[in-house]
């Protein structure tokens, strides 16, 4: 699907690309969302550029993700998609700045794109460069929002862990922490990738000679660095909570094992006495004693009480 943003228009407009298509002068942003091969070829022919393939977008080498070709600046970053619904995934997104026109290539729905296109005030986005800077702002804000949401989830999990969940069921908390850790880790990776893109964006011809654009990118770089540090701290906090939860689980399990161990030790000696006098040998002197039965009961009680007194004296109970 191909979405176009025109100068002075608040939102995207979907447009089919016929053979020989050319963007009109009012188009400042071409957004390719899950495009077909024909749509890619139409945009490439219209702008005289070669869009990267999904394999090239996913490559880790900087030379495959950040480069200039035919007067266009190609920048690819890995961003987080579906952080709230479904399974969070990391997806590569390519930004192309060519002669003042912005082209974006992506294969997943991203909240930052739709938010920016919907809220852009009329007349504020007058060029592809301005659209790029505004979109980069929206992406940073979105990543910050995700970290805030994960921070709230971590706070709730922390309270739940140290207040002890009902019936000792830590499974929901551990599941929540595991998902939070996964999203936080992918957010941090997105921030690192996005930071490289911001550094390279300063070399784009449309930005290199504009002090205002350079200052804007420098501000975004500072924000990204701050968010990266916050994500690292949050990951450490989550790791601590996971260790704390596992420690509390071990403590509860040890308490249960201790209880059964005490019960076993208390009942083992009386069971031994009862087993001895439960044997059916013909010659057992105690069988003819009048006080044999009370003696056996007394021995069983004493063998149960003495270990309890010993455990209590040693501080094991």
N, C-alpha and C positions, 0 to 999 in steps of 0.2 A: 504494500500500500504506500502511496506517495502523498504526503501532506505538504501543503505550501502555506507559508506565512507571508503575507504581503504588507507592505508599508502602510501603517495606519489602521490595520485590521487586528482585532483583539485575539483571534483564535485561528487554529489551523483550518485549512480548506482542502478536503480530499479532491484529487484531480487525476483522471486517467491520462496516461501518456500515449498519445498516438504517434505513429511513425513520423519522424522529422520534427518532433516537439522541441520547442525552445521556450525557456522561461521569459515571461514578460518583464519589463524593467522594474515593475513594482515588487517583484518577488525578492525577498531578502533571505529566506530560509527554506531549504528543501529537506524535508525529513523523510527518510526511507525507513519504514517500519515493516520488517519481514518482507522485503521486496522480492518480486519475481526476477528472473534473469533478464527478461525483456525490459523491465523497468530500470534495472541497473544499466543496461546497455543504452537506453534512451538518455539517461542522465549523463552517462559518460560521453556520448556523442554530442550532447548539447553543450557541455562545459569543457570538453577536450581533456578530460582527466581519466585515470584508471582507478576505480574504487577497489579497495583491498577485498580479498576473499575472506570468508569466515575463518579459514585456517590461518591466514596472515593476521587477522585481527586477534586471534587467540594466541599467537606466538609471543614468547617472552622476550625475544631479543629487541632492544630499543630501536635498532635499525629497521625492524619490521613494523614498529608501532609509531615512531616519531620520525618523520622525514619530509623533505620538500621535493616536489616534482612538478615540472611544467608550470611553474609560478604559483602552485597551490601548496598549502601547508597541511599535512596529514597528521592527525594526532589521535591516538587510540588509548582509551583508559578502560579498566575493568571496573564496572559499577555493580552495586547490589540491587537485585530485583526481587519482588515478591517477599519483602521483609515482614509483612504483616499477614498476608494471606497465602496459603499454599506453602510450598517448600522454598525457602530462601535460596537464591542462586546468584552466582557471579556471572555477569554477561559483559562481553566487550562491546564498546561503543566507539565509533570513529567519528571524529569531527574534522571536516575539511573546510578550510577557509580559502576561497579562490576568488580573487579580484573583488573583494567586498561581499561576496555571496557565501552564505553558510550552508553546508550540506552535512547532514548527520545520517549515519547508517547504524541501525540497531535491529536486534532480532527479539527483543523482549519489551513489554510495556514498562515504562519507567514513570513513576509518579512525578519526578522533577520536571519532565518534559511537558506533561499536560498542565501542571500547575503554572509553569512559566508562560505557556502559550495562552492560558485563560486569564491570567492577571495582568499581562503586559498592557499598560495604559496606552490609549491611542496617541500616536505621534511620538512616543518615547523610544520605540525601536525603529530607527530610521535606516539601519544598515545591517549587513550580515555580521560585521564586527561587534556592533552593539548587541545584536541578538546572541552572539557567542558569549560575550561577557555576562549578559543577563542570565543565560542558561547556566553558565558556570556558577554564578551566584546561587541559582535555584538548586543546583546539585549539592553545593556545600551546605546550604540550609537543610536540604533533605537528609543528608548524612548526619548532620547535627541533630535533627529531629529523631532519627533512628537511634542514635546513641542516648538521647534523653529517654526515649521509651524503654530501651534496654536497662538504663540506670534505674528507672522506676521499678522494672521487673526484678532487678537485683535487690533493691531495697525491700520489696515485698517478700522475696525469698529469704532474705536475711532475717527478717522478723519472724517468719514462719519456722525457720530452722532453730533459732535460739529460744523460741517459745514452746518448742516441742509440738509437733503435729499430733492431732488426736489419734489414739491407738498406735502411735509410733510409726505411722505410714509416711515415710520420706519419699516414696516414689514420685508423687506429683511434683514435689519441690525439686528433686533431682532432674526430672524431665524438663521442668521449666528452666533450671540453671543450664542444662546441657544445650537447650535451644538458644538461650541468651548468649552463651559462650560462642556458639557457632555464628550467630548473627553479628556479634561484636567483632569476632575475628575476621569475618568477611568484610565488615565495614572498615576495619583498619586496613585490610589489603586494598580496598577501594581508595581509601585516602592516600595510601602510599603511591598507588598507580596514578591517581589524580594529581598528586604533587609533581610527579614527573611531567605530566601533561602541561601543568601551569608553567613550569620552568621553560619548557620548549616553546610554549605559545608566545613568549616574549620575542622569539626570533621571526615570527610571521611578519611579512612586509607591511601588512595593514596595521600592525601593533607596534613594531620596532620604532617607528618614527613618531609615535604619539605618546607624549608624556602622561596624559591622563589615563590612557589604556595601560601603560606600564605601571602606574601607581595603583590602578585597580587590581592588576594581577598580583602585585606585591602584597596588597592587602589580603587577597584570597590565599596566597601562599602562607601568610602568617596564620590565618584562620585554620587552614588545613593542617599546619604543623601543630597548632594547639589541640585540634580535634584528634590528631594521631596520638599525641601524648595522653590525652584523656582516654582514648580507646585502650591504650596499653595499660593504664592504671586500672581501668574497669576489668580488663581480662585478668589482671593479677588478683583483683578483689573476688572475681568469680571463682578463680582457682582456690583461693583461701576458703570461700564458702563451701565449695565441693569437698575440700579436705575436712572442714569442720563437720559437715553433714555425715561424711563417712566415719569420722571419729565418734560422733554421737551414736551412730548405728552400732559401731563396735562396742561402745560402752553398754548400750542396752542389751546387746547379745551376750556380753560378758556377764551382765547381771542375771540374765536368764540361765546361762550355763552355771553360774555360781549357785543359784537357787536349787537347780536340779542336782548339783554336786553335793550340796549340804543334805538334801533329802536322801540321796543315795547313801551317804555316809551314816546318817542317822538310822536308817532302816536296815543297813547291812548287818551290824552285829546282832540285833534281835532276830533277824532272819537266820543267821548262823546258829544261834541257840535253839530256835524252834526246829531247825533242820536236824540238829543233833538228837533232840529228844523226839523227833518224829520218825526216827529209824525203827524198824521192826525186829531188832535183834532180841532173842529170847532172854539172854543174860544181860540185863542192864540194871544195876543195883538201885538206881533212883526210881525205877518203876514201882518198887514195893514200898517206897517211903510215903508216909502220910503227908509229909510237908514237901514232897517232890514237886507237885504242881505249883504251889505258891513260890517255891524256890526258883522254878524256871521262869515264872512271870517276873519275879524280882530281878533275876539276871537280865532278862530282856529289857526291862525298864532302865536298869542301871547302865546297860551297854548302849542305850540310846541317849541317856542324859549326860553321861560323862563326856562323850565327844562334843556335845553342844557347849558344855561348860569350858572345855578346853579351847574350842574355837572362839568363844567370847573372851576368854582371858588373853588370847593371842591377838585380839582385835580383828579377827576375820569376819565377824558378824556385826 
